[in-house]
Amino acid sequence: MMIIALDYLEKVVPDPYKKAKWAQMSDEFSTNTRRYLWDVENAKFIPHIYPSGSPIPTGFDENQIFYHGGTAVAIEAALLTNDEIKDVLDQMVLNVQLSGMPSIGMTMYPAYPKNFFKGSMKTPYVHQNGGDWTWFGGRMIQQLIDNGFVEEAYQQVQPMLKRVVKNKNFFEWYAMGGVPRGSENFKGSAGVLAKSIEMFKAWSKENHPI
């Protein structure tokens, strides 16, 4: 998200010195993100780096967890090639199949185990611990369209659209089995879906004009 912000700053400031400054910072963040957080062998991002020692219990490999939402934002920050985007999408689709969750909007797979966290996240596949958020999934749909994976985007957006129609509202997140949870009028969900639909329409108009 820092890279995205720096890129916007570079575009909006008129001062050439500041433009160059923001561009350099963006390049440095991109280079170091790839260097330290991109796991080439597993084609995924490392969840966390702990400079002062890991708080993760011995025997638990956190790097087995694939973060869906963060990966979508990384694509928006232009951190992945098209081949890598295809690789991470394939992993997301497989994660949905293995987990039984409704869509690629699930925050992560696998979820952290039971009682790893306190509060609402202590149960796997609940809330941010693996719950399904259109707020995240819609961002991935947008990036698929933006990077030429329009057919794949159309396939993966279907469960997100169908549950809005079924439930007649934009719920905050969805539990196992597609059960709606949280706010019934979550503007984040409505916003990402509306933007995705606009992008589908723009692509269709450009590539299949009537």
N, CA, C and O of each residue as an XYZ file, in Angstrom:
840
protein
N       0.834     -1.198      0.000
C       0.000      0.000      0.000
C       0.874      1.255      0.000
O       0.492      2.287     -0.553
N       2.033      1.159      0.616
C       2.973      2.282      0.604
C       3.443      2.567     -0.827
O       3.543      3.725     -1.234
N       3.725      1.519     -1.576
C       4.155      1.696     -2.967
C       3.057      2.361     -3.787
O       3.330      3.267     -4.575
N       1.833      1.922     -3.608
C       0.699      2.515     -4.330
C       0.568      3.997     -3.990
O       0.353      4.827     -4.874
N       0.698      4.326     -2.700
C       0.599      5.718     -2.265
C       1.712      6.566     -2.876
O       1.466      7.686     -3.323
N       2.925      6.039     -2.895
C       4.059      6.779     -3.467
C       3.858      7.013     -4.964
O       4.191      8.079     -5.480
N       3.318      6.019     -5.651
C       3.068      6.172     -7.090
C       2.017      7.252     -7.361
O       2.129      8.008     -8.326
N       0.991      7.317     -6.497
C      -0.005      8.384     -6.642
C       0.623      9.750     -6.380
O       0.347     10.710     -7.099
N       1.460      9.837     -5.361
C       2.131     11.100     -5.050
C       2.967     11.576     -6.232
O       2.971     12.759     -6.574
N       3.672     10.639     -6.844
C       4.514     10.998     -7.987
C       3.681     11.603     -9.119
O       4.132     12.510     -9.819
N       2.459     11.087     -9.287
C       1.607     11.555    -10.377
C       0.989     12.922    -10.102
O       0.777     13.700    -11.032
N       0.699     13.223     -8.840
C      -0.068     14.439     -8.546
C       0.787     15.660     -8.212
O       0.316     16.789     -8.356
N       2.039     15.462     -7.768
C       2.841     16.635     -7.397
C       3.486     17.244     -8.642
O       4.005     16.515     -9.488
N       3.459     18.563     -8.760
C       4.046     19.206     -9.940
C       5.561     19.382     -9.839
O       6.234     19.517    -10.861
N       6.104     19.383     -8.622
C       7.526     19.640     -8.410
C       8.371     18.473     -8.935
O       8.227     17.354     -8.444
N       9.258     18.708     -9.931
C      10.085     17.627    -10.493
C      10.974     16.956     -9.450
O      11.196     15.747     -9.514
N      11.485     17.729     -8.488
C      12.341     17.152     -7.446
C      11.548     16.160     -6.603
O      12.022     15.062     -6.311
N      10.328     16.558     -6.211
C       9.503     15.672     -5.398
C       9.073     14.438     -6.190
O       9.011     13.333     -5.651
N       8.775     14.642     -7.490
C       8.420     13.502     -8.331
C       9.532     12.458     -8.329
O       9.287     11.262     -8.170
N      10.755     12.938     -8.509
C      11.907     12.041     -8.533
C      12.095     11.359     -7.179
O      12.458     10.185     -7.113
N      11.849     12.096     -6.112
C      11.986     11.554     -4.754
C      10.989     10.429     -4.515
O      11.353      9.357     -4.031
N       9.712     10.684     -4.864
C       8.687      9.652     -4.662
C       8.960      8.435     -5.542
O       8.755      7.298     -5.116
N       9.422      8.674     -6.769
C       9.710      7.568     -7.687
C      10.845      6.699     -7.149
O      10.775      5.471     -7.210
N      11.883      7.333     -6.626
C      13.008      6.587     -6.066
C      12.572      5.760     -4.857
O      12.954      4.598     -4.714
N      11.767      6.379     -3.989
C      11.289      5.662     -2.809
C      10.431      4.466     -3.213
O      10.539      3.390     -2.625
N       9.579      4.658     -4.217
C       8.725      3.573     -4.692
C       9.565      2.416     -5.217
O       9.288      1.253     -4.925
N      10.600      2.747     -5.998
C      11.485      1.711     -6.540
C      12.187      0.952     -5.420
O      12.332     -0.269     -5.484
N      12.622      1.678     -4.395
C      13.312      1.035     -3.275
C      12.378      0.104     -2.512
O      12.761     -1.007     -2.147
N      11.152      0.562     -2.273
C      10.173     -0.282     -1.583
C       9.863     -1.535     -2.414
O       9.768     -2.638     -1.876
N       9.708     -1.352     -3.726
C       9.400     -2.484     -4.601
C      10.538     -3.502     -4.603
O      10.310     -4.705     -4.469
N      11.756     -3.007     -4.756
C      12.920     -3.891     -4.790
C      13.052     -4.677     -3.491
O      13.281     -5.887     -3.510
N      12.908     -3.987     -2.366
C      13.087     -4.649     -1.078
C      11.925     -5.577     -0.722
O      12.113     -6.585     -0.042
N      10.717     -5.225     -1.191
C       9.583     -6.122     -0.972
C       9.802     -7.439     -1.695
O       9.573     -8.512     -1.138
N      10.245     -7.347     -2.933
C      10.541     -8.561     -3.700
C      11.685     -9.335     -3.050
O      11.637    -10.562     -2.960
N      12.697     -8.629     -2.606
C      13.897     -9.269     -2.062
C      13.605    -10.027     -0.774
O      14.074    -11.149     -0.588
N      12.830     -9.411      0.115
C      12.670     -9.973      1.448
C      11.347    -10.714      1.673
O      11.268    -11.580      2.545
N      10.310    -10.385      0.900
C       8.990    -10.954      1.182
C       8.471    -11.912      0.120
O       7.570    -12.702      0.402
N       9.014    -11.866     -1.095
C       8.517    -12.761     -2.133
C       9.251    -14.092     -2.046
O      10.477    -14.146     -2.145
N       8.481    -15.176     -1.859
C       9.012    -16.519     -1.770
C       8.980    -17.123     -3.174
O       7.943    -17.603     -3.633
N      10.125    -17.091     -3.845
C      10.187    -17.527     -5.240
C       9.815    -19.001     -5.381
O       9.063    -19.374     -6.281
N      10.340    -19.826     -4.495
C      10.122    -21.266     -4.592
C       8.653    -21.636     -4.493
O       8.181    -22.515     -5.214
N       7.927    -20.969     -3.602
C       6.515    -21.287     -3.382
C       5.557    -20.334     -4.082
O       4.340    -20.478     -3.963
N       6.101    -19.355     -4.818
C       5.289    -18.381     -5.559
C       4.233    -17.735     -4.671
O       3.051    -17.722     -5.013
N       4.662    -17.200     -3.531
C       3.764    -16.538     -2.592
C       4.559    -15.562     -1.746
O       5.789    -15.589     -1.720
N       3.829    -14.700     -1.057
C       4.489    -13.757     -0.163
C       4.640    -14.353      1.230
O       3.740    -15.029      1.727
N       5.786    -14.097      1.855
C       6.011    -14.505      3.235
C       5.105    -13.650      4.123
O       5.112    -12.426      3.992
N       4.324    -14.258      5.021
C       3.370    -13.485      5.823
C       4.013    -12.373      6.652
O       3.566    -11.226      6.618
N       5.061    -12.721      7.393
C       5.694    -11.732      8.276
C       7.182    -12.029      8.424
O       7.616    -13.177      8.327
N       7.950    -10.971      8.660
C       9.344    -11.110      9.081
C       9.441    -10.489     10.467
O       8.965     -9.375     10.688
N      10.056    -11.209     11.397
C      10.145    -10.753     12.786
C      11.604    -10.431     13.125
O      12.376    -11.338     13.435
N      11.993     -9.152     13.070
C      13.395     -8.781     13.306
C      13.895     -9.128     14.709
O      15.084     -9.389     14.891
N      13.011     -9.134     15.692
C      13.437     -9.343     17.080
C      13.060    -10.721     17.618
O      12.956    -10.908     18.831
N      12.859    -11.668     16.735
C      12.464    -13.000     17.179
C      10.991    -13.240     16.969
O      10.169    -12.366     17.241
N      10.652    -14.413     16.489
C       9.266    -14.725     16.149
C       8.431    -15.042     17.385
O       8.884    -15.766     18.271
N       7.200    -14.498     17.447
C       6.276    -14.857     18.521
C       5.501    -16.140     18.205
O       4.697    -16.598     19.016
N       5.746    -16.716     17.023
C       5.016    -17.895     16.579
C       5.495    -19.119     17.362
O       6.701    -19.327     17.495
N       4.576    -19.928     17.882
C       4.967    -21.113     18.647
C       5.846    -22.071     17.847
O       5.680    -22.209     16.635
N       6.771    -22.724     18.522
C       7.645    -23.698     17.885
C       6.820    -24.817     17.249
O       5.876    -25.338     17.843
N       7.207    -25.165     16.030
C       6.505    -26.241     15.335
C       5.434    -25.765     14.376
O       4.893    -26.557     13.605
N       5.116    -24.460     14.418
C       4.098    -23.914     13.504
C       4.792    -23.120     12.408
O       5.482    -22.141     12.695
N       4.619    -23.526     11.164
C       5.247    -22.870     10.025
C       4.285    -21.846      9.435
O       3.402    -22.191      8.649
N       4.462    -20.599      9.816
C       3.555    -19.550      9.353
C       3.656    -19.342      7.846
O       2.698    -18.888      7.220
N       4.802    -19.670      7.259
C       4.960    -19.438      5.833
C       4.138    -20.399      4.974
O       4.121    -20.266      3.751
N       3.463    -21.355      5.593
C       2.534    -22.192      4.847
C       1.246    -21.439      4.521
O       0.463    -21.869      3.674
N       1.032    -20.307      5.203
C      -0.206    -19.541      5.019
C      -0.080    -18.616      3.812
O       0.898    -17.883      3.664
N      -1.079    -18.670      2.970
C      -1.136    -17.820      1.777
C      -2.147    -16.711      2.038
O      -3.327    -16.978      2.262
N      -1.682    -15.475      2.009
C      -2.548    -14.321      2.266
C      -3.172    -13.833      0.951
O      -2.469    -13.315      0.083
N      -4.475    -14.000      0.810
C      -5.159    -13.602     -0.425
C      -5.228    -12.084     -0.580
O      -4.833    -11.551     -1.617
N      -5.726    -11.384      0.442
C      -5.933     -9.940      0.323
C      -4.647     -9.181      0.094
O      -4.590     -8.294     -0.758
N      -3.609     -9.520      0.848
C      -2.322     -8.847      0.693
C      -1.719     -9.079     -0.681
O      -1.062     -8.199     -1.237
N      -1.947    -10.278     -1.229
C      -1.430    -10.585     -2.559
C      -2.116     -9.729     -3.612
O      -1.469     -9.268     -4.552
N      -3.423     -9.511     -3.468
C      -4.148     -8.656     -4.414
C      -3.598     -7.233     -4.392
O      -3.438     -6.610     -5.442
N      -3.313     -6.727     -3.208
C      -2.753     -5.376     -3.088
C      -1.354     -5.326     -3.691
O      -0.973     -4.326     -4.298
N      -0.587     -6.406     -3.524
C       0.751     -6.465     -4.111
C       0.693     -6.404     -5.633
O       1.554     -5.795     -6.268
N      -0.319     -7.034     -6.214
C      -0.485     -6.961     -7.668
C      -0.804     -5.532     -8.082
O      -0.291     -5.041     -9.087
N      -1.659     -4.865     -7.303
C      -1.966     -3.456     -7.586
C      -0.712     -2.598     -7.528
O      -0.600     -1.606     -8.248
N       0.229     -2.980     -6.673
C       1.495     -2.243     -6.552
C       2.510     -2.654     -7.611
O       3.672     -2.250     -7.553
N       2.070     -3.460     -8.583
C       2.909     -3.892     -9.711
C       4.122     -4.706     -9.269
O       5.203     -4.588     -9.845
N       3.930     -5.533     -8.242
C       5.035     -6.331     -7.707
C       5.172     -7.698     -8.368
O       6.196     -8.363     -8.208
N       4.140     -8.128     -9.116
C       4.174     -9.454     -9.716
C       4.089     -9.386    -11.235
O       3.427     -8.513    -11.795
N       4.767    -10.317    -11.890
C       4.664    -10.458    -13.339
C       3.352    -11.162    -13.686
O       2.668    -11.674    -12.800
N       3.003    -11.188    -14.968
C       1.767    -11.863    -15.374
C       1.823    -13.360    -15.081
O       0.819    -13.954    -14.689
N       2.984    -13.966    -15.269
C       3.117    -15.392    -14.947
C       2.901    -15.629    -13.449
O       2.269    -16.607    -13.050
N       3.432    -14.725    -12.635
C       3.265    -14.851    -11.181
C       1.813    -14.614    -10.762
O       1.317    -15.254     -9.835
N       1.138    -13.691    -11.449
C      -0.284    -13.467    -11.172
C      -1.080    -14.737    -11.446
O      -1.966    -15.103    -10.674
N      -0.758    -15.405    -12.549
C      -1.432    -16.676    -12.873
C      -1.152    -17.715    -11.794
O      -2.049    -18.458    -11.396
N       0.087    -17.767    -11.323
C       0.449    -18.733    -10.278
C      -0.332    -18.480     -8.987
O      -0.860    -19.413     -8.382
N      -0.402    -17.204     -8.567
C      -1.086    -16.929     -7.297
C      -2.595    -17.123     -7.437
O      -3.254    -17.544     -6.487
N      -3.143    -16.822     -8.606
C      -4.571    -17.063     -8.818
C      -4.882    -18.554     -8.732
O      -5.864    -18.955     -8.107
N      -4.045    -19.368     -9.360
C      -4.247    -20.823     -9.293
C      -4.225    -21.299     -7.845
O      -5.009    -22.167     -7.461
N      -3.334    -20.734     -7.048
C      -3.278    -21.107     -5.637
C      -4.543    -20.675     -4.898
O      -5.067    -21.417     -4.067
N      -5.030    -19.472     -5.204
C      -6.256    -18.993     -4.554
C      -7.443    -19.898     -4.863
O      -8.218    -20.244     -3.972
N      -7.578    -20.278     -6.130
C      -8.693    -21.144     -6.542
C      -8.582    -22.498     -5.839
O      -9.583    -23.045     -5.377
N      -7.372    -23.032     -5.762
C      -7.163    -24.307     -5.069
C      -7.483    -24.165     -3.581
O      -8.071    -25.065     -2.981
N      -7.101    -23.048     -2.995
C      -7.384    -22.812     -1.578
C      -8.879    -22.804     -1.288
O      -9.320    -23.311     -0.257
N      -9.652    -22.228     -2.196
C     -11.116    -22.223     -2.046
C     -11.639    -23.655     -2.062
O     -12.486    -24.026     -1.249
N     -11.127    -24.454     -2.995
C     -11.575    -25.847     -3.101
C     -11.210    -26.642     -1.848
O     -12.018    -27.428     -1.354
N     -10.006    -26.441     -1.338
C      -9.541    -27.204     -0.179
C     -10.235    -26.783      1.113
O     -10.465    -27.604      2.001
N     -10.563    -25.502      1.208
C     -11.131    -24.973      2.452
C     -12.638    -25.140      2.538
O     -13.191    -25.299      3.627
N     -13.307    -25.103      1.379
C     -14.760    -25.103      1.371
C     -15.359    -23.723      1.554
O     -16.572    -23.586      1.717
N     -14.509    -22.689      1.527
C     -15.005    -21.318      1.631
C     -15.612    -20.877      0.300
O     -15.366    -21.503     -0.731
N     -16.410    -19.796      0.318
C     -17.197    -19.443     -0.875
C     -16.414    -18.888     -2.061
O     -16.775    -19.172     -3.203
N     -15.354    -18.107     -1.836
C     -14.712    -17.433     -2.969
C     -13.255    -17.112     -2.655
O     -12.779    -17.335     -1.541
N     -12.557    -16.583     -3.663
C     -11.160    -16.196     -3.465
C     -11.041    -14.977     -2.552
O      -9.932    -14.522     -2.270
N     -12.178    -14.441     -2.088
C     -12.161    -13.347     -1.129
C     -11.761    -13.788      0.270
O     -11.604    -12.946      1.154
N     -11.592    -15.091      0.496
C     -11.135    -15.551      1.809
C      -9.793    -14.899      2.126
O      -8.941    -14.764      1.248
N      -9.610    -14.503      3.365
C      -8.411    -13.722      3.700
C      -7.133    -14.522      3.594
O      -6.091    -13.973      3.235
N      -7.189    -15.812      3.901
C      -5.964    -16.624      3.902
C      -6.306    -18.105      3.882
O      -7.424    -18.518      4.190
N      -5.306    -18.881      3.511
C      -5.425    -20.339      3.607
C      -4.039    -20.935      3.816
O      -3.088    -20.526      3.150
N      -3.907    -21.901      4.737
C      -4.925    -22.271      5.713
C      -5.078    -21.198      6.786
O      -4.204    -20.347      6.949
N      -6.182    -21.242      7.510
C      -6.372    -20.295      8.611
C      -5.455    -20.668      9.775
O      -4.993    -21.804      9.883
N      -5.205    -19.694     10.634
C      -4.448    -19.999     11.848
C      -5.276    -20.946     12.714
O      -6.502    -20.835     12.744
N      -4.627    -21.876     13.420
C      -5.364    -22.896     14.174
C      -6.186    -22.325     15.319
O      -6.008    -21.177     15.727
N      -7.091    -23.154     15.825
C      -7.998    -22.749     16.893
C      -7.229    -22.245     18.116
O      -6.246    -22.847     18.546
N      -7.706    -21.126     18.660
C      -7.150    -20.475     19.859
C      -5.761    -19.877     19.645
O      -5.084    -19.515     20.608
N      -5.333    -19.774     18.375
C      -4.072    -19.096     18.089
C      -4.192    -17.621     18.454
O      -3.250    -17.021     18.970
N      -5.376    -17.035     18.176
C      -5.685    -15.656     18.547
C      -6.743    -15.646     19.643
O      -7.348    -16.671     19.956
N      -6.950    -14.478     20.210
C      -8.048    -14.277     21.146
C      -9.201    -13.589     20.418
O      -9.027    -13.058     19.321
N     -10.366    -13.604     21.036
C     -11.503    -12.888     20.474
C     -12.096    -13.581     19.267
O     -12.087    -14.808     19.168
N     -12.620    -12.766     18.335
C     -13.385    -13.308     17.207
C     -12.531    -14.124     16.245
O     -13.065    -14.922     15.474
N     -11.217    -13.936     16.276
C     -10.354    -14.650     15.342
C      -9.833    -15.981     15.890
O      -9.035    -16.646     15.229
N     -10.266    -16.370     17.068
C      -9.722    -17.601     17.665
C     -10.205    -18.861     16.949
O      -9.590    -19.920     17.070
N     -11.304    -18.747     16.206
C     -11.837    -19.885     15.449
C     -11.391    -19.785     13.993
O     -11.528    -18.723     13.386
N     -10.861    -20.864     13.419
C     -10.450    -20.832     12.009
C     -11.615    -20.507     11.072
O     -12.745    -20.941     11.293
N     -11.322    -19.741     10.028
C     -12.280    -19.354      8.987
C     -13.412    -18.492      9.526
O     -14.541    -18.533      9.038
N     -13.076    -17.711     10.547
C     -14.009    -16.741     11.106
C     -13.362    -15.358     11.076
O     -12.198    -15.194     11.440
N     -14.135    -14.370     10.639
C     -13.691    -12.980     10.557
C     -12.388    -12.884      9.755
O     -12.323    -13.414      8.646
N     -11.347    -12.223     10.282
C     -10.121    -12.054      9.502
C      -9.247    -13.308      9.478
O      -8.276    -13.366      8.724
N      -9.571    -14.290     10.273
C      -8.800    -15.539     10.282
C      -9.368    -16.537      9.273
O      -9.814    -17.627      9.631
N      -9.339    -16.133      8.003
C      -9.799    -17.017      6.941
C     -11.215    -16.798      6.485
O     -11.685    -17.502      5.591
N     -11.928    -15.829      7.077
C     -13.268    -15.503      6.598
C     -13.224    -14.965      5.177
O     -12.170    -14.546      4.698
N     -14.353    -14.976      4.511
C     -14.441    -14.564      3.103
C     -14.963    -13.130      3.021
O     -16.103    -12.850      3.390
N     -14.119    -12.235      2.535
C     -14.438    -10.803      2.457
C     -14.456    -10.348      0.996
O     -13.425    -10.386      0.324
N     -15.600     -9.928      0.511
C     -15.663     -9.335     -0.826
C     -14.756     -8.112     -0.913
O     -14.226     -7.797     -1.978
N     -14.586     -7.443      0.190
C     -13.706     -6.275      0.288
C     -12.310     -6.605     -0.242
O     -11.677     -5.772     -0.890
N     -11.830     -7.828      0.036
C     -10.536     -8.271     -0.489
C     -10.692     -8.917     -1.864
O      -9.931     -8.626     -2.787
N     -11.685     -9.796     -1.988
C     -11.864    -10.517     -3.241
C     -12.109     -9.602     -4.425
O     -11.617     -9.855     -5.525
N     -12.872     -8.537     -4.203
C     -13.137     -7.588     -5.281
C     -11.879     -6.899     -5.774
O     -11.767     -6.575     -6.956
N     -10.939     -6.674     -4.878
C      -9.660     -6.082     -5.286
C      -8.911     -7.034     -6.228
O      -8.298     -6.600     -7.203
N      -8.969     -8.310     -5.929
C      -8.311     -9.280     -6.805
C      -8.994     -9.331     -8.162
O      -8.325     -9.443     -9.190
N     -10.322     -9.249     -8.174
C     -11.045     -9.222     -9.450
C     -10.578     -8.035    -10.293
O     -10.326     -8.178    -11.489
N     -10.465     -6.875     -9.669
C     -10.017     -5.672    -10.386
C      -8.630     -5.853    -10.981
O      -8.375     -5.453    -12.116
N      -7.736     -6.459    -10.209
C      -6.373     -6.642    -10.694
C      -6.295     -7.683    -11.802
O      -5.458     -7.573    -12.698
N      -7.152     -8.681    -11.750
C      -7.204     -9.651    -12.842
C      -7.632     -8.964    -14.141
O      -7.039     -9.190    -15.196
N      -8.656     -8.134    -14.054
C      -9.111     -7.391    -15.243
C      -8.000     -6.490    -15.748
O      -7.712     -6.449    -16.944
N      -7.384     -5.776    -14.835
C      -6.358     -4.800    -15.185
C      -5.138     -5.440    -15.840
O      -4.417     -4.792    -16.600
N      -4.916     -6.716    -15.538
C      -3.729     -7.390    -16.070
C      -4.052     -8.413    -17.154
O      -3.221     -9.257    -17.490
N      -5.269     -8.331    -17.698
C      -5.603     -9.139    -18.859
C      -6.235    -10.484    -18.581
O      -6.464    -11.256    -19.512
N      -6.524    -10.789    -17.320
C      -7.157    -12.068    -16.975
C      -8.671    -11.863    -16.827
O      -9.239    -12.124    -15.766
N      -9.300    -11.404    -17.881
C     -10.704    -11.007    -17.808
C     -11.626    -12.217    -17.664
O     -12.571    -12.184    -16.877
N     -11.361    -13.271    -18.410
C     -12.199    -14.477    -18.308
C     -12.120    -15.070    -16.905
O     -13.130    -15.474    -16.329
N     -10.892    -15.114    -16.361
C     -10.717    -15.638    -15.008
C     -11.426    -14.749    -13.985
O     -12.034    -15.239    -13.034
N     -11.336    -13.444    -14.197
C     -12.009    -12.511    -13.294
C     -13.518    -12.721    -13.318
O     -14.172    -12.700    -12.275
N     -14.068    -12.923    -14.519
C     -15.510    -13.134    -14.654
C     -15.946    -14.404    -13.924
O     -17.004    -14.430    -13.295
N     -15.137    -15.446    -14.007
C     -15.466    -16.700    -13.326
C     -15.429    -16.526    -11.807
O     -16.317    -17.001    -11.099
N     -14.404    -15.847    -11.318
C     -14.195    -15.764     -9.874
C     -15.103    -14.740     -9.192
O     -15.298    -14.802     -7.978
N     -15.659    -13.804     -9.956
C     -16.546    -12.814     -9.344
C     -17.962    -13.361     -9.151
O     -18.747    -12.793     -8.392
N     -18.291    -14.458     -9.831
C     -19.664    -14.973     -9.797
C     -20.187    -15.236     -8.381
O     -21.277    -14.768     -8.052
N     -19.453    -15.967     -7.527
C     -20.007    -16.194     -6.181
C     -20.175    -14.918     -5.375
O     -21.040    -14.847     -4.502
N     -19.359    -13.909     -5.656
C     -19.470    -12.634     -4.930
C     -20.731    -11.892     -5.342
O     -21.391    -11.274     -4.507
N     -21.069    -11.951     -6.626
C     -22.275    -11.283     -7.113
C     -23.537    -12.050     -6.711
O     -24.536    -11.454     -6.306
N     -23.477    -13.370     -6.827
C     -24.661    -14.186     -6.541
C     -25.096    -14.065     -5.088
O     -26.293    -14.079     -4.802
N     -24.145    -13.947     -4.164
C     -24.546    -13.854     -2.758
C     -25.153    -12.488     -2.425
O     -25.965    -12.375     -1.507
N     -24.761    -11.459     -3.168
C     -25.408    -10.152     -2.982
C     -26.875    -10.244     -3.395
O     -27.764     -9.764     -2.691
N     -27.111    -10.869     -4.549
C     -28.487    -11.031     -5.030
C     -29.291    -11.899     -4.071
O     -30.430    -11.575     -3.736
N     -28.696    -13.000     -3.634
C     -29.384    -13.928     -2.745
C     -29.756    -13.272     -1.416
O     -30.878    -13.427     -0.935
N     -28.807    -12.537     -0.823
C     -29.015    -11.944      0.502
C     -29.591    -10.527      0.456
O     -29.922     -9.941      1.487
N     -29.705     -9.985     -0.776
C     -30.281     -8.651     -0.990
C     -29.558     -7.584     -0.162
O     -30.177     -6.648      0.344
N     -28.238     -7.746     -0.034
C     -27.453     -6.757      0.696
C     -25.963     -7.046      0.532
O     -25.565     -8.105      0.045
N     -25.154     -6.076      0.951
C     -23.700     -6.194      0.863
C     -23.143     -6.476      2.256
O     -22.821     -5.557      3.009
N     -23.036     -7.748      2.579
C     -22.566     -8.105      3.911
C     -21.058     -7.909      4.029
O     -20.319     -7.918      3.045
N     -20.638     -7.730      5.284
C     -19.229     -7.446      5.575
C     -18.327     -8.618      5.219
O     -17.297     -8.435      4.570
N     -18.710     -9.829      5.641
C     -17.931    -11.017      5.319
C     -18.833    -12.239      5.370
O     -19.986    -12.157      5.793
N     -18.293    -13.381      4.930
C     -19.069    -14.612      4.844
C     -18.317    -15.757      5.506
O     -17.104    -15.898      5.349
N     -19.057    -16.570      6.248
C     -18.487    -17.718      6.940
C     -18.560    -18.957      6.061
O     -19.031    -18.898      4.925
N     -18.091    -20.075      6.591
C     -18.148    -21.344      5.882
C     -19.581    -21.618      5.427
O     -20.536    -21.426      6.179
N     -19.706    -22.069      4.188
C     -21.035    -22.338      3.638
C     -21.697    -21.095      3.072
O     -22.864    -21.138      2.682
N     -20.960    -19.980      3.023
C     -21.516    -18.745      2.468
C     -22.499    -18.039      3.377
O     -23.319    -17.247      2.912
N     -22.424    -18.320      4.682
C     -23.331    -17.686      5.641
C     -22.898    -16.232      5.862
O     -21.751    -15.993      6.238
N     -23.796    -15.245      5.635
C     -23.413    -13.835      5.785
C     -23.177    -13.453      7.235
O     -23.868    -13.925      8.137
N     -22.182    -12.582      7.448
C     -21.835    -12.150      8.791
C     -21.493    -10.657      8.782
O     -21.194    -10.080      7.736
N     -21.544    -10.053      9.953
C     -21.142     -8.657     10.101
C     -22.174     -7.678      9.575
O     -23.359     -7.996      9.469
N     -21.707     -6.491      9.251
C     -22.580     -5.429      8.770
C     -23.343     -5.850      7.520
O     -22.786     -6.495      6.631
N     -24.619     -5.482      7.458
C     -25.433     -5.804      6.283
C     -25.252     -4.785      5.165
O     -25.646     -5.035      4.025
N     -24.668     -3.658      5.480
C     -24.511     -2.586      4.490
C     -23.061     -2.134      4.447
O     -22.753     -0.960      4.652
N     -22.177     -3.087      4.178
C     -20.743     -2.798      4.212
C     -20.330     -2.100      2.918
O     -20.289     -2.716      1.853
N     -20.031     -0.824      3.022
C     -19.735     -0.025      1.832
C     -18.476     -0.497      1.112
O     -18.343     -0.311     -0.097
N     -17.553     -1.107      1.853
C     -16.353     -1.635      1.216
C     -16.680     -2.718      0.205
O     -16.096     -2.757     -0.878
N     -17.613     -3.599      0.554
C     -18.024     -4.660     -0.369
C     -18.726     -4.073     -1.593
O     -18.441     -4.446     -2.731
N     -19.648     -3.148     -1.334
C     -20.381     -2.522     -2.443
C     -19.434     -1.776     -3.371
O     -19.581     -1.829     -4.592
N     -18.467     -1.083     -2.790
C     -17.550     -0.273     -3.587
C     -16.674     -1.089     -4.514
O     -16.533     -0.759     -5.691
N     -16.072     -2.174     -3.980
C     -15.171     -2.962     -4.834
C     -15.942     -3.696     -5.932
O     -15.432     -3.872     -7.039
N     -17.171     -4.125     -5.625
C     -17.960     -4.791     -6.663
C     -18.416     -3.801     -7.735
O     -18.403     -4.115     -8.926
N     -18.818     -2.608     -7.304
C     -19.242     -1.597     -8.272
C     -18.087     -1.221     -9.209
O     -18.271     -1.089    -10.419
N     -16.905     -1.053     -8.632
C     -15.740     -0.715     -9.469
C     -15.408     -1.874    -10.405
O     -15.057     -1.650    -11.564
N     -15.513     -3.098     -9.920
C     -15.235     -4.264    -10.767
C     -16.199     -4.316    -11.948
O     -15.785     -4.577    -13.078
N     -17.489     -4.067    -11.691
C     -18.486     -4.074    -12.762
C     -18.183     -2.981    -13.784
O     -18.300     -3.206    -14.989
N     -17.796     -1.810    -13.309
C     -17.411     -0.726    -14.222
C     -16.230     -1.133    -15.089
O     -16.187     -0.813    -16.277
N     -15.271     -1.839    -14.498
C     -14.098     -2.278    -15.256
C     -14.480     -3.338    -16.289
O     -13.951     -3.331    -17.400
N     -15.390     -4.246    -15.939
C     -15.885     -5.231    -16.915
C     -16.561     -4.513    -18.088
O     -16.329     -4.851    -19.249
N     -17.388     -3.530    -17.775
C     -18.111     -2.795    -18.819
C     -17.146     -2.034    -19.715
O     -17.318     -2.010    -20.934
N     -16.127     -1.409    -19.117
C     -15.149     -0.662    -19.902
C     -14.355     -1.593    -20.816
O     -14.093     -1.266    -21.974
N     -13.973     -2.767    -20.278
C     -13.246     -3.744    -21.097
C     -14.113     -4.215    -22.262
O     -13.645     -4.309    -23.396
N     -15.381     -4.508    -21.971
C     -16.294     -4.988    -23.006
C     -16.502     -3.936    -24.095
O     -16.522     -4.255    -25.284
N     -16.654     -2.700    -23.681
C     -16.860     -1.615    -24.654
C     -15.659     -1.432    -25.548
O     -15.792     -1.153    -26.740
N     -14.463     -1.593    -24.956
C     -13.227     -1.402    -25.725
C     -12.955     -2.575    -26.658
O     -12.491     -2.387    -27.783
N     -13.245     -3.781    -26.191
C     -12.873     -4.972    -26.956
C     -14.007     -5.554    -27.793
O     -13.765     -6.281    -28.757
N     -15.233     -5.235    -27.426
C     -16.388     -5.744    -28.190
C     -17.415     -4.627    -28.388
O     -18.543     -4.722    -27.904
N     -17.019     -3.572    -29.100
C     -17.965     -2.462    -29.298
C     -19.156     -2.907    -30.126
O     -19.025     -3.712    -31.048
N     -20.317     -2.372    -29.783
C     -21.544     -2.708    -30.507
C     -21.620     -1.882    -31.798
O     -22.579     -2.012    -32.559
